[in-house]
Amino acid sequence: MMDSTRMKRDDRRAQIIAVARAAFIREGYAAVSMSKISETVGGSKRTLYSLFPSKKDLFFTVIDLECTRLFDHVFELGPSLADLRSAVVLFAQRFLSRLLSEDNIALQRMVIAESVRFPEVGQALFEFAHQRGIERLTPYLQQAMASKLLRPGNPREVALRLLEMCTSSHLGQLRLWNIAKDVTSAELEKSAYNVMICFLAAYGTDALANEVRALA
């Protein structure tokens, strides 16, 4: 009985998150109310509030899940350190492909539009995106440092720098500003390649840094 009850509760929670995600992207944070979500999902408001005490809690859950899915995709096969140059390119390419997808661009636009009136919206995306990325990247960077492929340093700080290099790609601006409706695989590959050069030129060992600088 307990397992059945828990499964129903988990199913309802997943349904609420899916409805809220679509509503936030489509209508914006301010326009979405817990009442609207409850009406769309069906059932009682009491159930909704027992799972998510406030709209802020629900929004944070949506963003947390989005960021988790992004990095699950990025690390689906697990990057190999046998060829660090290829590993960084692969990471950046997968990260950018998901980051620049239609749904993620719509979510980012909504956050930009709403964060002045509702700072918690921007806070959620910033905190969860960085938190999930750093958590997943740090062990690989620690291993790369231990294998003397990267210069010794704080792997969490280096993870943050790699994420910043990816998110500052000009492709992101083109998509956010609606200059480009989509990006090609060739553009993604080129952008990821440039991230690799910048990252390893800054954090690679002397030999590796000199090697990639020659590619610029």
Secondary structure, 3 states (H helix, E strand, C coil): CHHHHHHHHHHHHHHHHHHHHHHHHHHCCCCCCHHHHHHHHCCCHHHHHHHCCCHHHHHHHHHHHHHHHHHHHHCCCCCCCCCHHHHHHHHHHHHHHHHCCHHHHHHHHHHHHHCCCCHHHHHHHHHHHHHHHHHHHHHHHHHHHHCCCECCCCHHHHHHHHHHHHHCCHHHHHHHCCCCCCCCHHHHHHHHHHHHHHHHHHHECHHHHHHHHCCC
